[in-house]
């Protein structure tokens, strides 16, 4: 997987989160990101890796996102690895 493909998956994940008020609230609470800073933060590979961590840390959300994005859940994990290596707390 290329870095561009990994970024595309993460940006798709961010869009998925933003479209669901409950997911967005959970994401903001877990990350501490200010809603006004999300657009700028999305340029940072570490932030995008954090978006993928959000899914990888909660299997129901991972499976829902993977289904909506029509990708295998394993691709989310691979994208996370490409963007910043394996997370410390999987």
TIZADO-888034 format. One record per residue (C-alpha): residue in one letter; x, y, z; residue number from 1. Coordinates in steps of 0.5 Angstrom, whole numbers, always signed. Layout:
{rest:A; u:X; v:Y; w:Z; nr:NUM} $
...
//
This chain:
{rest:X; u:+0; v:+0; w:+0; nr:1} $
{rest:X; u:+3; v:+7; w:-2; nr:2} $
{rest:X; u:+3; v:+13; w:+3; nr:3} $
{rest:X; u:-3; v:+16; w:-2; nr:4} $
{rest:X; u:-7; v:+10; w:-1; nr:5} $
{rest:X; u:-6; v:+10; w:+6; nr:6} $
{rest:X; u:-8; v:+18; w:+7; nr:7} $
{rest:X; u:-14; v:+16; w:+2; nr:8} $
{rest:X; u:-17; v:+11; w:+7; nr:9} $
{rest:X; u:-15; v:+16; w:+13; nr:10} $
{rest:X; u:-19; v:+22; w:+10; nr:11} $
{rest:X; u:-25; v:+17; w:+8; nr:12} $
{rest:X; u:-25; v:+15; w:+15; nr:13} $
{rest:X; u:-25; v:+22; w:+18; nr:14} $
{rest:X; u:-31; v:+24; w:+13; nr:15} $
{rest:X; u:-34; v:+18; w:+16; nr:16} $
{rest:X; u:-33; v:+20; w:+23; nr:17} $
{rest:X; u:-35; v:+27; w:+21; nr:18} $
{rest:X; u:-42; v:+25; w:+18; nr:19} $
{rest:X; u:-44; v:+21; w:+24; nr:20} $
{rest:X; u:-45; v:+26; w:+30; nr:21} $
{rest:X; u:-44; v:+20; w:+36; nr:22} $
{rest:X; u:-38; v:+18; w:+32; nr:23} $
{rest:X; u:-35; v:+25; w:+32; nr:24} $
{rest:X; u:-37; v:+26; w:+39; nr:25} $
{rest:X; u:-33; v:+20; w:+41; nr:26} $
{rest:X; u:-27; v:+22; w:+37; nr:27} $
{rest:X; u:-27; v:+29; w:+39; nr:28} $
{rest:X; u:-27; v:+27; w:+46; nr:29} $
{rest:X; u:-22; v:+21; w:+45; nr:30} $
{rest:X; u:-17; v:+26; w:+42; nr:31} $
{rest:X; u:-18; v:+32; w:+45; nr:32} $
{rest:X; u:-18; v:+36; w:+38; nr:33} $
{rest:X; u:-22; v:+42; w:+37; nr:34} $
{rest:X; u:-27; v:+42; w:+32; nr:35} $
{rest:X; u:-24; v:+48; w:+28; nr:36} $
{rest:X; u:-17; v:+45; w:+28; nr:37} $
{rest:X; u:-19; v:+38; w:+24; nr:38} $
{rest:X; u:-18; v:+41; w:+17; nr:39} $
{rest:X; u:-11; v:+43; w:+19; nr:40} $
{rest:X; u:-10; v:+37; w:+23; nr:41} $
{rest:X; u:-12; v:+33; w:+17; nr:42} $
{rest:X; u:-5; v:+35; w:+13; nr:43} $
{rest:X; u:-1; v:+31; w:+19; nr:44} $
{rest:X; u:+0; v:+24; w:+18; nr:45} $
{rest:X; u:+1; v:+23; w:+25; nr:46} $
{rest:X; u:-7; v:+26; w:+26; nr:47} $
{rest:X; u:-9; v:+21; w:+20; nr:48} $
{rest:X; u:-6; v:+15; w:+24; nr:49} $
{rest:X; u:-10; v:+17; w:+30; nr:50} $
{rest:X; u:-16; v:+17; w:+26; nr:51} $
{rest:X; u:-14; v:+10; w:+24; nr:52} $
{rest:X; u:-13; v:+8; w:+31; nr:53} $
{rest:X; u:-20; v:+11; w:+33; nr:54} $
{rest:X; u:-23; v:+5; w:+29; nr:55} $
{rest:X; u:-17; v:+0; w:+31; nr:56} $
{rest:X; u:-19; v:+1; w:+38; nr:57} $
{rest:X; u:-26; v:+0; w:+37; nr:58} $
{rest:X; u:-28; v:-6; w:+33; nr:59} $
{rest:X; u:-35; v:-5; w:+32; nr:60} $
{rest:X; u:-33; v:+2; w:+29; nr:61} $
{rest:X; u:-28; v:-1; w:+25; nr:62} $
{rest:X; u:-33; v:-6; w:+22; nr:63} $
{rest:X; u:-38; v:-1; w:+20; nr:64} $
{rest:X; u:-33; v:+4; w:+17; nr:65} $
{rest:X; u:-30; v:-2; w:+13; nr:66} $
{rest:X; u:-37; v:-4; w:+11; nr:67} $
{rest:X; u:-38; v:+3; w:+9; nr:68} $
{rest:X; u:-32; v:+4; w:+5; nr:69} $
{rest:X; u:-32; v:-3; w:+2; nr:70} $
{rest:X; u:-25; v:-5; w:+4; nr:71} $
{rest:X; u:-23; v:-10; w:+8; nr:72} $
{rest:X; u:-22; v:-8; w:+16; nr:73} $
{rest:X; u:-14; v:-11; w:+15; nr:74} $
{rest:X; u:-13; v:-5; w:+10; nr:75} $
{rest:X; u:-15; v:+0; w:+16; nr:76} $
{rest:X; u:-9; v:-3; w:+20; nr:77} $
{rest:X; u:-4; v:-3; w:+14; nr:78} $
{rest:X; u:-6; v:+4; w:+12; nr:79} $
{rest:X; u:-4; v:+6; w:+20; nr:80} $
{rest:X; u:+2; v:+2; w:+19; nr:81} $
{rest:X; u:+4; v:+6; w:+13; nr:82} $
{rest:X; u:+2; v:+13; w:+16; nr:83} $
{rest:X; u:+6; v:+12; w:+22; nr:84} $
{rest:X; u:+8; v:+5; w:+24; nr:85} $
{rest:X; u:+4; v:+0; w:+29; nr:86} $
{rest:X; u:+1; v:+3; w:+34; nr:87} $
{rest:X; u:+4; v:+2; w:+41; nr:88} $
{rest:X; u:-3; v:+0; w:+44; nr:89} $
{rest:X; u:-6; v:-5; w:+40; nr:90} $
//
